[in-house]
Amino acid sequence: MKQTLRPFEEVRAALLAAAEPLAAIEAVPTAEALGRVLAADQVSGLDVPPLDNSHMDGYAVRTADLPAPGTRLRVAQRIPAGSVGHTLEAGTAARIFTGAPIPHGADAVVMQELCSPDGDFVIVNHLPKPGEWIRQAGEDIARGATVLAAGLRLNPQMLGLAASVGCATLPVYRRLRVALFSTGDELVMPGEPLPPGAIYNSNRYVLRGLLEALGCQVNDLGIVPDSLEATRQALRTAAASNDLIVTSGGVSMGEEDHIKPAVTAEGRLDSWLIAMKPGKPVAFGRINDPAGGPGAAFIGLPGNPVSSFVTFIMLVRPFVLRAQGVAECLPRALPLEAGFDWPRPDKRREFLRARLGPDGRVLLYANQGPGVLTSTVWADGLVDNPPEHAIRAGDRVSFIPYSELLQ
């Protein structure tokens, strides 16, 4: 019986609905929180900057003391960053450096390039406006403001922001534990002899790298023999100590494809043929833990290298992010001009390997076959093309850069 292809959006929505965010939270040093997912809003307990401070190296002055350019003022104090001056007396200036607090009484800073030192005096050759080159207290962050919201995946800038308000540790969700294995007696590992009919297992490296880039704790189970019992045993082992099981290969309907019966026997399975290219066969379900634990979610990907790569970044990645507690987990696309023709589109939604050309237009890799892993390295993103949608050079296409998909 012919199976109906399910729309890509429908499948992705179902996957996201099934993703159960982790409950366990741990506090980690801010310096070690890169890539982790923030579990609670971070609220500033102070103003940043805490005091009005100088934006420039120069002289803090009272604008009322400067009737005209060329006014000569006595330099009464010197205020480097990290120190606090005293009240600025009328008719004086304070030598001040970037980041130093503005002394009480001063209402402007004149940059040093517009001043001429004259012994214990300075000649001010510029008439500043009140507030000129002064950073106001709380200008960046006000006390009580939420600086980082729960659900963010922490990048270096966010760690710096947390440090700027004094956060020594951050509450984050624990890492998602993911078991990974491949099926197929034709697979061998790099470094081993390559018998006739065999291929090296590239998916293991791609998928493991993608999972680790997402901050997962990966349990690599290697290659599982093409038998029902071996596949069932691998699933039981993985379900005992992992949150998610990801496999490649064995999800089609052939006699040597054991994923569907194995998952059905060890848990529950929704097996989908998705209206996407490359990709189509993807399996999703849940594996029971024989010891009575919570078990693990299961996602089975196609064995073709590009199909495995594309279905991971378009389907597994959002699932992983949602399970980690990330609020925004779908990639953003850019509307860009096509520098290619695509006259014979597929009936399925296509994800075409592409890159930006020197003129800013999107270029397409010539061979879009599901086994051409070279295309994934040449490309720097995917064109998300609707079903049966022909493209002509100059048309607008939806381009998803790797920066939205591979981190």
RAJOLIN-V242315 format. One record per residue. SS is DSSP state (H for helix, E for strand, L for the rest). D_FIRST is the distance of its C-alpha to the first C-alpha in Angstrom with 1 decimal. Layout:
ss=SS d_first=D_FIRST
ss=SS d_first=D_FIRST
This chain:
ss=L d_first=0.0
ss=L d_first=3.8
ss=L d_first=6.3
ss=L d_first=9.6
ss=L d_first=12.7
ss=E d_first=15.4
ss=L d_first=18.9
ss=H d_first=21.3
ss=H d_first=24.0
ss=H d_first=21.9
ss=H d_first=20.9
ss=H d_first=24.5
ss=H d_first=25.9
ss=H d_first=23.8
ss=H d_first=25.1
ss=H d_first=28.6
ss=H d_first=28.5
ss=H d_first=27.7
ss=L d_first=30.5
ss=L d_first=33.4
ss=L d_first=36.7
ss=L d_first=39.0
ss=L d_first=41.9
ss=L d_first=44.3
ss=E d_first=47.0
ss=E d_first=49.7
ss=E d_first=52.7
ss=E d_first=53.1
ss=E d_first=56.0
ss=H d_first=55.5
ss=H d_first=56.0
ss=H d_first=53.0
ss=L d_first=50.5
ss=L d_first=49.1
ss=L d_first=45.3
ss=L d_first=45.3
ss=E d_first=44.2
ss=E d_first=47.0
ss=L d_first=46.7
ss=L d_first=49.6
ss=L d_first=51.5
ss=E d_first=54.5
ss=E d_first=57.6
ss=L d_first=60.7
ss=L d_first=63.9
ss=L d_first=66.1
ss=L d_first=66.7
ss=E d_first=65.8
ss=L d_first=68.2
ss=L d_first=70.4
ss=L d_first=73.5
ss=L d_first=74.3
ss=E d_first=74.5
ss=E d_first=75.3
ss=L d_first=72.8
ss=L d_first=75.2
ss=L d_first=78.0
ss=E d_first=81.1
ss=E d_first=83.6
ss=E d_first=83.1
ss=E d_first=85.5
ss=L d_first=86.7
ss=H d_first=86.1
ss=H d_first=89.3
ss=H d_first=91.3
ss=L d_first=90.2
ss=L d_first=92.2
ss=L d_first=91.6
ss=L d_first=90.1
ss=L d_first=92.3
ss=E d_first=93.2
ss=E d_first=94.4
ss=E d_first=93.3
ss=E d_first=94.3
ss=E d_first=91.5
ss=E d_first=92.0
ss=E d_first=89.0
ss=E d_first=86.2
ss=E d_first=82.7
ss=L d_first=80.2
ss=L d_first=76.6
ss=L d_first=76.6
ss=L d_first=80.0
ss=L d_first=81.3
ss=L d_first=84.3
ss=L d_first=87.0
ss=L d_first=87.7
ss=L d_first=88.5
ss=L d_first=92.0
ss=L d_first=93.0
ss=L d_first=94.0
ss=E d_first=92.0
ss=E d_first=88.7
ss=E d_first=86.5
ss=E d_first=85.1
ss=E d_first=81.4
ss=L d_first=78.3
ss=L d_first=74.6
ss=L d_first=73.2
ss=L d_first=76.6
ss=E d_first=77.3
ss=L d_first=79.3
ss=L d_first=82.7
ss=L d_first=83.8
ss=L d_first=85.6
ss=L d_first=83.8
ss=L d_first=81.5
ss=E d_first=80.5
ss=E d_first=80.0
ss=E d_first=81.4
ss=E d_first=79.7
ss=H d_first=82.1
ss=H d_first=81.8
ss=H d_first=83.6
ss=E d_first=86.4
ss=E d_first=89.4
ss=E d_first=90.7
ss=E d_first=94.5
ss=L d_first=95.7
ss=L d_first=95.3
ss=E d_first=94.2
ss=E d_first=91.3
ss=E d_first=91.6
ss=E d_first=88.6
ss=L d_first=87.9
ss=L d_first=85.2
ss=L d_first=85.1
ss=L d_first=82.0
ss=L d_first=80.4
ss=L d_first=80.0
ss=L d_first=76.9
ss=L d_first=76.6
ss=L d_first=74.8
ss=E d_first=74.5
ss=E d_first=71.2
ss=L d_first=71.3
ss=L d_first=70.6
ss=L d_first=67.0
ss=L d_first=66.1
ss=L d_first=63.0
ss=E d_first=62.1
ss=L d_first=63.8
ss=L d_first=64.5
ss=L d_first=61.8
ss=L d_first=59.1
ss=E d_first=55.6
ss=E d_first=55.4
ss=E d_first=51.9
ss=L d_first=49.2
ss=L d_first=46.9
ss=L d_first=43.5
ss=L d_first=44.9
ss=E d_first=44.0
ss=L d_first=47.5
ss=L d_first=48.7
ss=H d_first=52.2
ss=H d_first=53.6
ss=H d_first=52.5
ss=H d_first=54.2
ss=H d_first=57.3
ss=H d_first=57.2
ss=H d_first=56.9
ss=H d_first=59.9
ss=H d_first=61.9
ss=L d_first=62.0
ss=L d_first=62.8
ss=L d_first=59.5
ss=L d_first=60.0
ss=E d_first=56.7
ss=E d_first=53.5
ss=E d_first=51.0
ss=E d_first=47.5
ss=E d_first=44.3
ss=L d_first=43.8
ss=L d_first=41.6
ss=L d_first=37.9
ss=E d_first=37.2
ss=E d_first=34.1
ss=E d_first=32.9
ss=E d_first=31.4
ss=E d_first=29.9
ss=E d_first=27.8
ss=E d_first=25.6
ss=L d_first=25.7
ss=L d_first=28.1
ss=L d_first=28.7
ss=E d_first=30.5
ss=E d_first=34.3
ss=L d_first=36.8
ss=L d_first=39.4
ss=L d_first=42.5
ss=L d_first=40.9
ss=L d_first=40.7
ss=L d_first=37.6
ss=L d_first=36.4
ss=L d_first=34.6
ss=L d_first=30.9
ss=L d_first=31.7
ss=E d_first=31.9
ss=E d_first=33.9
ss=L d_first=32.3
ss=H d_first=33.0
ss=H d_first=30.5
ss=H d_first=32.7
ss=H d_first=35.6
ss=H d_first=33.9
ss=H d_first=32.2
ss=H d_first=35.3
ss=H d_first=37.5
ss=H d_first=35.5
ss=H d_first=35.5
ss=H d_first=39.2
ss=H d_first=40.0
ss=L d_first=38.6
ss=L d_first=41.0
ss=L d_first=38.7
ss=E d_first=39.9
ss=E d_first=37.6
ss=E d_first=37.1
ss=E d_first=35.9
ss=E d_first=34.3
ss=E d_first=33.8
ss=E d_first=31.3
ss=E d_first=29.4
ss=L d_first=28.6
ss=L d_first=25.0
ss=L d_first=24.8
ss=H d_first=23.2
ss=H d_first=26.7
ss=H d_first=28.3
ss=H d_first=25.7
ss=H d_first=26.2
ss=H d_first=29.9
ss=H d_first=30.0
ss=H d_first=28.1
ss=H d_first=30.6
ss=H d_first=33.5
ss=H d_first=32.5
ss=H d_first=31.9
ss=L d_first=35.4
ss=L d_first=37.3
ss=L d_first=35.1
ss=L d_first=33.8
ss=E d_first=30.8
ss=E d_first=28.9
ss=E d_first=27.6
ss=E d_first=25.8
ss=E d_first=24.7
ss=L d_first=22.2
ss=L d_first=19.6
ss=L d_first=17.1
ss=L d_first=14.3
ss=L d_first=11.8
ss=L d_first=14.2
ss=L d_first=16.2
ss=L d_first=19.2
ss=L d_first=17.8
ss=L d_first=19.2
ss=H d_first=19.5
ss=H d_first=16.5
ss=H d_first=17.6
ss=H d_first=21.2
ss=H d_first=21.1
ss=H d_first=19.3
ss=H d_first=22.1
ss=H d_first=24.9
ss=E d_first=24.1
ss=E d_first=21.3
ss=E d_first=18.6
ss=E d_first=16.8
ss=E d_first=14.6
ss=E d_first=14.3
ss=E d_first=13.2
ss=E d_first=16.3
ss=L d_first=17.3
ss=E d_first=20.2
ss=E d_first=21.6
ss=L d_first=22.5
ss=L d_first=20.4
ss=L d_first=16.8
ss=E d_first=15.8
ss=E d_first=18.1
ss=E d_first=18.2
ss=E d_first=20.6
ss=E d_first=22.0
ss=E d_first=25.1
ss=E d_first=26.7
ss=L d_first=29.2
ss=L d_first=32.7
ss=L d_first=33.6
ss=L d_first=37.2
ss=L d_first=36.3
ss=L d_first=36.6
ss=L d_first=34.6
ss=L d_first=31.9
ss=E d_first=30.4
ss=E d_first=27.8
ss=E d_first=25.2
ss=E d_first=23.7
ss=E d_first=21.9
ss=E d_first=22.2
ss=L d_first=20.9
ss=L d_first=23.1
ss=L d_first=24.1
ss=H d_first=27.6
ss=H d_first=27.5
ss=H d_first=24.1
ss=H d_first=25.5
ss=H d_first=28.7
ss=H d_first=27.3
ss=H d_first=24.8
ss=H d_first=27.7
ss=H d_first=30.3
ss=H d_first=28.1
ss=H d_first=26.3
ss=H d_first=28.0
ss=H d_first=31.5
ss=H d_first=31.4
ss=H d_first=30.1
ss=H d_first=32.9
ss=H d_first=35.5
ss=H d_first=34.6
ss=H d_first=34.7
ss=L d_first=38.1
ss=L d_first=39.4
ss=L d_first=39.4
ss=L d_first=39.8
ss=L d_first=38.6
ss=L d_first=35.6
ss=L d_first=34.0
ss=L d_first=35.2
ss=L d_first=37.4
ss=L d_first=36.8
ss=E d_first=39.6
ss=E d_first=39.7
ss=E d_first=41.0
ss=E d_first=41.6
ss=E d_first=39.3
ss=L d_first=41.1
ss=L d_first=38.2
ss=L d_first=36.0
ss=E d_first=32.2
ss=L d_first=31.4
ss=L d_first=27.7
ss=L d_first=25.9
ss=L d_first=22.2
ss=L d_first=19.9
ss=L d_first=19.8
ss=E d_first=22.9
ss=E d_first=24.9
ss=E d_first=27.5
ss=E d_first=29.9
ss=E d_first=32.5
ss=E d_first=35.9
ss=E d_first=39.5
ss=E d_first=42.6
ss=L d_first=44.9
ss=L d_first=48.7
ss=L d_first=48.8
ss=L d_first=46.5
ss=L d_first=43.6
ss=E d_first=40.1
ss=E d_first=39.4
ss=E d_first=36.0
ss=L d_first=35.4
ss=L d_first=34.8
ss=L d_first=31.9
ss=L d_first=29.1
ss=L d_first=26.8
ss=L d_first=25.1
ss=L d_first=27.3
ss=L d_first=30.6
ss=L d_first=32.3
ss=H d_first=35.6
ss=H d_first=34.3
ss=H d_first=34.3
ss=H d_first=37.9
ss=H d_first=39.0
ss=L d_first=37.5
ss=L d_first=39.1
ss=E d_first=36.3
ss=E d_first=33.0
ss=E d_first=32.5
ss=E d_first=30.0
ss=E d_first=28.7
ss=L d_first=26.6
ss=L d_first=23.5
ss=L d_first=24.6
ss=L d_first=28.2
ss=L d_first=30.5
ss=E d_first=33.6
ss=L d_first=37.0
ss=L d_first=40.0
ss=L d_first=42.0
ss=L d_first=39.1
ss=E d_first=38.8
ss=E d_first=36.0
ss=E d_first=35.0
ss=E d_first=36.2
ss=E d_first=35.7
ss=E d_first=38.4
ss=H d_first=38.0
ss=H d_first=40.8
ss=H d_first=38.3
ss=L d_first=35.6
ss=L d_first=37.4
ss=L d_first=39.8
